[in-house]
Amino acid sequence: MTGRKKKVQISVYLDQTIMMMLSDYAARRDRSQSMIAEAAIASFLSPDAEERREAAIVKRLDQIDRRLARQERDIGIAVETLAVFVRFWLATTPALPEPAAQAARAKAAERYEAFVTALGRRLAKGPKLRQEISEDINPAGGDGMAS
């Protein structure tokens, strides 16, 4: 018999939970528990184990960085949307005399409730605004307001 090394048997005490996990994993992979344990120990003792852990950490950090970049973009969209709306509203809404202002405040409360209800429905089911806005929009293209 050439090329096959004789293996050494050891006795290892495992927590019952770890033993169940090993048994389940070996059964799912159709491999022996001994082979799974040997591979796990080899991986743990491998000189490149530290590099693999570092690579896994770097991968996770990259994912977090991408998520933060998307959040930053989404917050930017929200701030710009609000700024455009406020600019438009201020430019197009005349001041009202006091008797009309009281009626307008009452109507505003009613309309605000309708707005909050519609917003709640949209957030619950509809496509998000950020999903409707292309990420490829040219930021140097202006603010979208007519002069």
C-alpha positions in Angstrom: 0.0 0.0 0.0 1.6 3.2 -1.1 0.6 6.8 -0.6 -1.7 6.1 2.3 -0.6 7.2 5.7 -1.7 5.4 8.8 -4.0 7.5 11.0 -3.7 7.8 14.7 -6.8 7.4 16.9 -7.5 9.9 19.7 -10.3 10.2 22.2 -12.0 13.6 22.5 -14.6 14.7 24.9 -17.3 16.9 23.3 -20.1 18.8 24.7 -23.4 17.1 23.9 -24.5 20.0 21.8 -21.3 20.0 19.7 -21.6 16.2 19.3 -25.1 16.6 18.0 -24.0 19.3 15.6 -21.1 17.1 14.3 -23.4 14.1 13.9 -26.0 16.2 12.0 -23.4 17.8 9.8 -21.8 14.5 8.9 -25.1 12.9 8.1 -26.2 15.8 5.9 -22.8 15.7 4.0 -22.8 11.9 3.9 -19.3 11.9 5.5 -17.9 10.3 8.6 -17.7 12.2 11.8 -14.0 11.4 12.0 -13.4 13.1 8.6 -15.4 16.2 9.6 -13.5 16.5 12.9 -10.2 16.0 11.2 -10.9 18.7 8.7 -12.1 21.1 11.4 -9.0 20.5 13.5 -6.7 20.9 10.4 -8.5 24.2 9.5 -8.1 25.4 13.1 -4.4 24.6 13.2 -3.7 25.8 9.7 -1.1 28.6 9.4 -3.4 30.4 7.0 -6.4 30.2 9.3 -5.7 33.7 10.5 -5.7 35.0 6.9 -9.0 33.3 6.2 -10.5 34.8 9.3 -9.2 38.2 8.3 -10.6 37.8 4.8 -14.0 36.9 6.2 -13.8 40.0 8.4 -12.8 42.2 5.5 -15.7 40.8 3.4 -18.2 41.6 6.2 -16.7 45.1 6.6 -17.1 45.6 2.9 -20.8 44.6 3.1 -21.3 47.0 6.0 -19.5 49.8 4.0 -21.9 49.2 1.1 -24.9 49.3 3.3 -23.8 52.5 4.9 -23.2 54.0 1.5 -26.7 53.1 0.5 -28.1 54.6 3.7 -26.1 57.8 3.1 -27.5 57.9 -0.5 -31.0 57.3 0.8 -30.7 60.0 3.4 -29.3 62.4 0.7 -32.4 61.7 -1.4 -34.7 62.4 1.5 -33.0 65.6 2.4 -33.0 66.8 -1.3 -36.6 65.8 -1.7 -37.6 67.9 1.3 -35.5 70.8 0.2 -37.1 70.8 -3.3 -40.6 70.6 -1.8 -40.0 73.4 0.7 -38.5 75.6 -2.0 -41.4 75.0 -4.3 -44.0 75.4 -1.5 -42.5 78.7 -0.3 -42.3 80.0 -3.9 -45.9 79.2 -4.8 -47.9 79.6 -1.6 -49.1 83.2 -0.8 -49.7 84.4 2.7 -53.3 84.4 3.7 -55.3 87.0 5.6 -56.2 86.0 9.2 -59.8 84.8 8.8 -58.7 82.6 5.8 -55.6 81.5 7.7 -57.7 79.9 10.5 -59.7 77.9 7.9 -56.5 77.0 6.1 -55.0 75.6 9.4 -58.1 73.5 10.0 -57.9 72.2 6.4 -54.2 71.6 6.8 -54.7 69.4 9.8 -57.2 67.3 7.8 -54.8 67.1 4.8 -51.9 66.2 7.0 -53.8 63.2 8.5 -54.6 62.1 4.9 -50.9 62.5 4.0 -49.7 60.4 7.0 -52.2 57.7 6.2 -51.1 57.6 2.5 -47.4 57.5 3.6 -48.1 54.7 6.0 -49.7 52.6 3.2 -46.8 53.3 0.8 -44.2 52.4 3.4 -46.1 49.2 4.2 -46.5 47.9 0.7 -45.5 50.0 -2.2 -42.1 50.4 -3.9 -39.8 52.8 -2.1 -39.0 56.1 -3.7 -35.3 55.2 -3.6 -36.1 52.1 -5.7 -37.8 54.3 -8.3 -34.9 56.7 -8.5 -32.0 55.5 -10.7 -28.6 55.4 -9.0 -27.2 56.6 -12.3 -28.7 60.1 -12.2 -26.0 62.7 -13.0 -25.6 64.8 -9.8 -24.2 67.7 -11.9 -27.5 67.9 -13.8 -29.0 70.6 -11.7 -31.7 70.6 -8.9 -34.7 69.9 -11.2 -36.3 73.2 -10.4 -37.5 75.5 -13.2 -36.0 78.9 -12.9 
